[in-house]
Amino acid sequence: MIQVLIDAVHQNWYVLLIPFIAGIIGYVTNVAAVYLMFHPIDFVGIPPYLGWQGVVPGAAVELAKFSTHLIETRLLKLSDLFEHFDPDTFVSEVRPALEEMVDRTLDDAAQKFAPQMWQNLDDNAKAMVRAQVLQQVEQVARDILADFAENIEDIISLRKIVISTIERNRPLMNEMFLSVGREEFRFVKNSGLWFGFLFGIPQFIVWIFYPKWWILPAAGVLVGYATNWLALKLIFEPKEPKRIGPFVLHGLFHKRQQEVAEEFAATVSQMILYPKNMVDFITNGESREVIEQILRKHFDALIDQYRQHPMAQMIFSQISEDELREEIYGRLDEELTREGGFLWTFVEKSVDVFSELSERMKKLDPEEFEGVLRPAFQKDEWKLIALGAVLGGIAGWMQVVYMFSETLLK
């Protein structure tokens, strides 16, 4: 056998390159598979079948729905998070925002409706008015927050926020999966090199003893297929650590659960469920009506109460109740969308999205945890593996044509 190998090398030393070329084929096909999971963003070719669109951007909305289901049912169930919400504690935290709102609104309203009377008041009197108004506003804020917590699922729809964000920005789903699965995708790429080399050794031996034209293309198909399939398999299996002799096998993604949980939480909290995006959704959708109803209910009661106050009667005697309500509702509208305002602060501080997501995700069982990344691979996974096989076959055919054609002709 050794003599046969020596003779084959002497006849054409290129045979020594077969395992190395198989490694290159494995690497290139895996790199191509990962790239084509995410690119191109839009379909290129003649739809619906003659062309290609990245698997993830092509299924971005579907993947977003799957991820949202996991978030809503296991990670951020709003009804559970707000079950023990304490309005008193929260009002203490947002007191600076309330003070700023009261000062600004009171000064503007007094200057607009009773400028002379307001200017004639000394600082102590103004301070007393501010303190009394602030006290009432704080109580109203507690009542409003209690209503917010009770109706939180009507105000904040995580599903709609996530899906609408992805629909507007499909590349965002790419960023999420690439961030969360960074190590896994690197493994897929690099494993192609080593697996390809290992598969190339029997390919080398077979070619030495049976140098038929179809051997290398067929081997290329097998290498391209096997390296992609095996790499994807080892990412998720086994779900639990499994000892085989001195070795412990554990799916790469499952092994990194603690790290992945923090990466996923950071990605979601920074790219999707961040205050500005959530406030924009709340104030521009169906949720706005729910919030406005809650605000108007409590501020109508406050206005009715202040209409009976002697000083308020003096200050606002020149305007009708409708004008007063219109003025206050206008202020509330401005406050709803103001960065750093009451609603913004409520969204930002009521739930720590990063901490809640990461802590709960770390405790998921392997089956549920796998659902974070697995859908990106499962969606049209067969196409990626088949692509590896096709590219491997082409590379094998090129080996025959450019390296071993003379051997076959003899």
PLY file of the C-alpha trace (Angstrom):
ply
format ascii 1.0
element vertex 410
property float x
property float y
property float z
element edge 409
property int vertex1
property int vertex2
end_header
0.00 0.00 0.00
2.83 2.35 0.91
4.49 1.68 -2.42
1.23 2.51 -4.22
1.09 5.83 -2.39
4.70 6.59 -3.26
4.09 5.77 -6.91
0.96 7.95 -6.99
2.82 10.89 -5.49
5.72 10.37 -7.89
3.30 10.29 -10.81
1.46 13.48 -9.72
2.37 15.14 -6.43
-0.91 17.10 -6.56
-2.59 14.13 -4.88
-1.03 15.32 -1.61
-3.15 18.44 -1.87
-6.47 16.56 -1.85
-7.03 16.72 1.96
-5.99 20.37 2.03
-8.25 21.26 -0.88
-11.07 19.37 0.84
-10.44 21.56 3.89
-10.60 24.69 1.74
-13.80 23.43 0.11
-15.33 22.82 3.55
-14.31 26.27 4.75
-15.50 28.11 1.63
-18.84 26.31 1.52
-19.49 27.03 5.20
-18.52 30.69 4.84
-20.81 30.93 1.82
-23.63 29.27 3.76
-23.33 31.73 6.64
-23.13 34.69 4.28
-26.19 33.56 2.35
-28.14 33.18 5.56
-28.05 36.97 5.87
-27.50 38.32 2.35
-28.82 39.80 0.22
-31.39 41.75 2.20
-33.77 41.94 -0.78
-34.50 39.21 -3.32
-32.03 39.19 -6.22
-33.07 37.43 -9.40
-36.39 36.57 -11.02
-39.01 35.89 -8.34
-40.24 33.68 -6.98
-37.77 30.84 -7.64
-34.89 32.05 -9.84
-32.81 33.98 -7.37
-31.90 34.28 -3.73
-32.71 36.30 -0.65
-30.93 35.90 2.67
-32.77 33.35 4.81
-33.00 35.66 7.83
-34.11 38.90 6.09
-36.50 36.87 3.93
-38.18 35.51 7.04
-37.53 38.52 9.28
-41.14 39.11 10.29
-41.79 35.40 10.83
-38.66 35.11 12.98
-39.66 38.26 14.88
-43.05 36.69 15.68
-41.34 33.56 16.97
-38.92 35.55 19.13
-41.74 37.73 20.43
-43.76 34.69 21.43
-40.80 33.50 23.51
-40.34 36.96 25.04
-44.01 37.46 25.89
-44.68 33.99 27.28
-41.43 33.20 29.09
-39.23 36.26 29.46
-41.20 39.51 29.72
-44.79 38.73 30.63
-46.01 42.24 31.41
-48.90 41.20 33.65
-46.41 39.38 35.90
-43.87 42.20 35.86
-46.46 44.80 36.91
-48.33 42.59 39.37
-46.47 44.15 42.31
-45.88 47.57 40.77
-45.73 50.24 43.51
-46.93 53.70 42.35
-45.66 55.36 45.56
-42.11 54.18 45.02
-42.22 55.13 41.36
-43.57 58.64 42.07
-40.63 59.17 44.42
-38.27 58.22 41.59
-39.92 60.53 39.05
-40.46 63.44 41.45
-37.85 65.63 39.64
-39.75 65.15 36.34
-43.04 66.02 38.06
-41.54 69.13 39.68
-40.23 70.30 36.33
-43.60 69.71 34.68
-45.51 71.55 37.44
-43.14 74.53 37.44
-43.23 74.87 33.68
-47.00 74.43 33.36
-47.88 76.66 36.32
-45.64 79.51 35.17
-46.90 79.33 31.59
-50.57 79.13 32.60
-50.32 81.97 35.10
-48.45 84.21 32.63
-51.03 83.45 29.97
-54.24 83.78 31.98
-53.39 85.97 35.00
-50.00 87.59 34.47
-50.56 90.63 36.68
-51.93 88.66 39.60
-49.07 86.14 39.37
-46.45 88.90 39.28
-47.99 90.56 42.34
-47.63 87.41 44.43
-44.49 87.29 46.56
-42.10 84.34 46.35
-43.50 82.66 49.47
-47.03 82.72 48.06
-45.84 81.34 44.74
-43.94 78.60 46.58
-47.08 77.68 48.53
-49.10 77.47 45.30
-46.41 75.32 43.68
-46.23 73.02 46.71
-49.99 72.57 46.80
-50.21 71.91 43.05
-47.27 69.49 43.22
-48.91 67.59 46.07
-52.10 67.21 44.06
-50.23 66.26 40.89
-48.25 63.61 42.77
-51.48 62.04 43.98
-52.92 62.15 40.48
-49.67 60.61 39.20
-50.06 57.72 41.67
-53.59 57.11 40.46
-52.51 57.33 36.82
-49.62 54.92 37.39
-51.91 52.45 39.12
-54.18 52.58 36.06
-51.17 52.23 33.75
-50.05 49.09 35.62
-53.57 47.64 35.57
-53.91 48.25 31.82
-50.27 47.67 30.88
-51.02 45.03 28.23
-53.34 47.49 26.46
-50.67 50.20 26.62
-47.55 48.24 25.70
-47.78 45.43 23.14
-44.33 43.87 22.99
-45.42 41.80 20.00
-46.51 44.82 17.99
-43.43 46.85 18.96
-41.02 44.09 17.92
-42.81 43.20 14.68
-43.34 46.81 13.57
-39.68 47.60 14.30
-38.48 44.63 12.23
-40.90 45.46 9.40
-39.40 48.96 9.21
-35.84 47.72 9.47
-35.33 44.12 8.29
-31.51 44.30 8.54
-32.04 44.67 12.28
-32.92 40.97 12.49
-29.56 40.22 10.87
-27.81 42.29 13.52
-29.66 40.49 16.29
-28.81 36.98 15.12
-25.22 37.87 14.22
-24.72 39.42 17.65
-26.32 36.62 19.63
-24.84 33.81 17.51
-21.43 35.37 16.93
-19.43 32.42 18.29
-21.69 29.85 16.66
-21.32 31.39 13.21
-17.56 31.59 13.67
-17.58 27.90 14.57
-19.59 27.04 11.45
-17.03 28.81 9.28
-13.87 27.46 10.90
-15.16 23.92 11.40
-15.50 23.58 7.64
-11.71 23.74 7.35
-11.01 20.99 9.90
-13.88 18.72 8.99
-13.09 19.17 5.31
-9.47 18.18 5.91
-10.49 15.09 7.87
-12.99 14.06 5.21
-10.30 14.70 2.60
-8.04 11.95 3.97
-10.28 9.02 2.91
-10.96 10.95 -0.30
-7.18 11.00 -0.91
-6.89 7.25 -0.27
-9.83 6.38 -2.52
-8.40 8.50 -5.33
-5.03 6.76 -5.09
-6.58 3.32 -5.64
-9.54 4.32 -7.78
-8.82 7.49 -9.80
-12.09 7.80 -11.68
-13.32 11.15 -13.01
-16.39 11.22 -10.76
-14.59 10.50 -7.47
-13.50 14.06 -6.69
-16.78 15.76 -7.67
-18.71 13.18 -5.63
-16.34 13.63 -2.70
-16.72 17.41 -3.03
-20.49 17.03 -2.78
-20.10 14.88 0.34
-17.59 17.24 1.95
-19.71 20.33 1.25
-22.84 18.61 2.55
-21.25 16.94 5.56
-19.30 19.94 6.84
-22.39 22.17 6.79
-24.63 19.51 8.32
-22.14 18.52 11.01
-21.37 22.11 12.00
-25.06 22.94 12.40
-25.58 19.72 14.34
-22.79 20.42 16.82
-24.09 23.91 17.58
-27.28 22.60 19.18
-26.56 19.00 20.14
-26.32 17.52 22.62
-28.55 19.85 24.62
-27.20 18.55 27.93
-23.51 17.79 28.64
-22.72 14.20 27.67
-19.52 12.47 28.74
-17.89 10.05 26.31
-14.71 8.69 27.87
-12.46 11.65 28.71
-14.52 14.01 26.53
-17.60 16.03 27.41
-19.85 16.85 24.46
-22.20 19.82 24.76
-23.88 21.86 22.04
-21.91 25.07 21.59
-24.98 27.31 21.87
-26.24 25.57 25.02
-22.79 25.70 26.54
-22.82 29.49 26.19
-26.30 30.01 27.69
-25.19 32.46 30.38
-23.22 34.57 27.89
-25.87 34.36 25.16
-28.58 35.45 27.61
-26.75 38.71 28.27
-26.00 39.30 24.58
-29.63 38.69 23.61
-30.91 40.95 26.40
-28.48 43.71 25.43
-29.44 43.48 21.76
-33.20 43.57 22.42
-33.00 46.34 25.02
-30.72 48.53 22.88
-32.18 47.94 19.41
-35.90 47.32 19.96
-37.30 47.75 23.47
-35.57 51.02 24.28
-37.48 54.06 25.65
-37.68 56.17 22.48
-38.93 53.31 20.33
-41.49 52.25 22.91
-42.74 55.80 23.51
-43.00 56.38 19.75
-45.09 53.24 19.42
-47.32 54.11 22.37
-47.96 57.69 21.29
-48.58 56.91 17.62
-50.79 53.85 17.85
-53.87 52.45 19.49
-52.17 52.70 22.88
-52.40 56.48 22.77
-56.19 56.34 23.15
-55.88 54.17 26.25
-53.36 56.56 27.80
-55.36 59.67 26.91
-58.50 58.17 28.47
-56.61 57.45 31.69
-55.02 60.90 31.78
-58.24 62.76 31.01
-60.19 60.82 33.62
-57.82 61.84 36.39
-57.11 65.37 35.20
-60.80 66.07 34.68
-61.30 65.19 38.34
-58.38 67.46 39.30
-59.76 70.35 37.24
-63.18 69.96 38.88
-61.50 70.05 42.25
-59.47 73.16 41.47
-62.44 75.00 40.03
-63.73 75.09 43.61
-60.47 76.54 44.97
-60.71 80.32 45.75
-57.31 81.23 44.28
-57.88 79.12 41.19
-61.22 80.83 40.71
-59.47 84.21 40.80
-56.70 83.19 38.42
-58.90 81.43 35.88
-62.00 83.59 36.19
-61.37 85.13 32.76
-61.48 81.84 30.83
-64.12 79.17 30.33
-63.82 75.64 31.64
-63.52 74.33 28.08
-60.58 76.67 27.41
-58.92 75.52 30.62
-59.34 71.86 29.73
-58.04 72.49 26.21
-54.97 74.19 27.65
-54.27 71.33 30.05
-54.89 68.64 27.43
-52.49 70.45 25.11
-49.86 70.36 27.84
-50.48 66.67 28.38
-50.05 66.02 24.66
-46.67 67.76 24.74
-45.70 65.84 27.85
-46.53 62.48 26.26
-43.89 62.81 23.56
-41.29 64.83 25.48
-37.98 63.06 25.97
-37.39 62.71 29.69
-41.06 63.43 30.40
-43.48 61.48 32.57
-44.34 58.75 30.03
-40.73 58.42 28.89
-39.62 58.02 32.51
-42.36 55.47 33.19
-41.29 53.34 30.23
-37.60 53.68 31.07
-37.75 52.96 34.79
-40.79 50.76 35.34
-39.08 47.69 33.83
-35.36 47.01 33.48
-35.62 45.21 30.14
-31.98 44.10 30.09
-31.96 42.64 33.61
-35.34 40.95 33.32
-34.53 39.39 29.95
-31.05 38.19 30.84
-31.96 36.76 34.26
-35.00 34.87 33.00
-33.25 33.66 29.88
-30.42 32.18 31.94
-33.01 29.98 33.65
-34.68 28.63 30.49
-34.55 24.88 29.95
-32.46 23.72 26.94
-35.48 23.23 24.67
-36.82 26.74 25.24
-33.37 28.31 25.14
-32.63 26.71 21.77
-35.64 28.58 20.38
-33.71 31.85 20.55
-31.33 31.02 17.69
-32.47 27.72 16.22
-35.21 29.20 13.98
-32.58 31.16 12.03
-30.90 27.88 11.10
-34.03 25.78 10.66
-35.67 28.15 8.20
-34.60 26.79 4.79
-31.72 24.97 6.46
-31.82 22.34 3.72
-31.01 25.02 1.16
-27.83 25.96 3.00
-26.72 22.34 3.26
-27.62 21.71 -0.38
-25.69 24.82 -1.37
-22.64 23.43 0.39
-23.02 20.19 -1.55
-23.34 22.01 -4.89
-20.33 24.25 -4.25
-18.33 21.23 -3.09
-19.23 19.33 -6.26
-18.14 22.27 -8.43
-14.85 22.53 -6.56
-14.29 18.78 -6.95
-14.93 19.00 -10.68
-12.44 21.86 -10.96
-9.85 19.66 -9.23
-10.38 17.00 -11.87
-10.11 19.46 -14.77
-7.14 21.51 -13.59
-5.11 19.08 -11.49
-5.74 15.49 -12.53
-6.87 15.55 -16.15
-3.54 14.07 -17.27
-3.90 11.21 -14.79
-7.34 10.36 -16.15
-6.16 10.45 -19.76
-3.43 7.90 -19.17
0 1
1 2
2 3
3 4
4 5
5 6
6 7
7 8
8 9
9 10
10 11
11 12
12 13
13 14
14 15
15 16
16 17
17 18
18 19
19 20
20 21
21 22
22 23
23 24
24 25
25 26
26 27
27 28
28 29
29 30
30 31
31 32
32 33
33 34
34 35
35 36
36 37
37 38
38 39
39 40
40 41
41 42
42 43
43 44
44 45
45 46
46 47
47 48
48 49
49 50
50 51
51 52
52 53
53 54
54 55
55 56
56 57
57 58
58 59
59 60
60 61
61 62
62 63
63 64
64 65
65 66
66 67
67 68
68 69
69 70
70 71
71 72
72 73
73 74
74 75
75 76
76 77
77 78
78 79
79 80
80 81
81 82
82 83
83 84
84 85
85 86
86 87
87 88
88 89
89 90
90 91
91 92
92 93
93 94
94 95
95 96
96 97
97 98
98 99
99 100
100 101
101 102
102 103
103 104
104 105
105 106
106 107
107 108
108 109
109 110
110 111
111 112
112 113
113 114
114 115
115 116
116 117
117 118
118 119
119 120
120 121
121 122
122 123
123 124
124 125
125 126
126 127
127 128
128 129
129 130
130 131
131 132
132 133
133 134
134 135
135 136
136 137
137 138
138 139
139 140
140 141
141 142
142 143
143 144
144 145
145 146
146 147
147 148
148 149
149 150
150 151
151 152
152 153
153 154
154 155
155 156
156 157
157 158
158 159
159 160
160 161
161 162
162 163
163 164
164 165
165 166
166 167
167 168
168 169
169 170
170 171
171 172
172 173
173 174
174 175
175 176
176 177
177 178
178 179
179 180
180 181
181 182
182 183
183 184
184 185
185 186
186 187
187 188
188 189
189 190
190 191
191 192
192 193
193 194
194 195
195 196
196 197
197 198
198 199
199 200
200 201
201 202
202 203
203 204
204 205
205 206
206 207
207 208
208 209
209 210
210 211
211 212
212 213
213 214
214 215
215 216
216 217
217 218
218 219
219 220
220 221
221 222
222 223
223 224
224 225
225 226
226 227
227 228
228 229
229 230
230 231
231 232
232 233
233 234
234 235
235 236
236 237
237 238
238 239
239 240
240 241
241 242
242 243
243 244
244 245
245 246
246 247
247 248
248 249
249 250
250 251
251 252
252 253
253 254
254 255
255 256
256 257
257 258
258 259
259 260
260 261
261 262
262 263
263 264
264 265
265 266
266 267
267 268
268 269
269 270
270 271
271 272
272 273
273 274
274 275
275 276
276 277
277 278
278 279
279 280
280 281
281 282
282 283
283 284
284 285
285 286
286 287
287 288
288 289
289 290
290 291
291 292
292 293
293 294
294 295
295 296
296 297
297 298
298 299
299 300
300 301
301 302
302 303
303 304
304 305
305 306
306 307
307 308
308 309
309 310
310 311
311 312
312 313
313 314
314 315
315 316
316 317
317 318
318 319
319 320
320 321
321 322
322 323
323 324
324 325
325 326
326 327
327 328
328 329
329 330
330 331
331 332
332 333
333 334
334 335
335 336
336 337
337 338
338 339
339 340
340 341
341 342
342 343
343 344
344 345
345 346
346 347
347 348
348 349
349 350
350 351
351 352
352 353
353 354
354 355
355 356
356 357
357 358
358 359
359 360
360 361
361 362
362 363
363 364
364 365
365 366
366 367
367 368
368 369
369 370
370 371
371 372
372 373
373 374
374 375
375 376
376 377
377 378
378 379
379 380
380 381
381 382
382 383
383 384
384 385
385 386
386 387
387 388
388 389
389 390
390 391
391 392
392 393
393 394
394 395
395 396
396 397
397 398
398 399
399 400
400 401
401 402
402 403
403 404
404 405
405 406
406 407
407 408
408 409
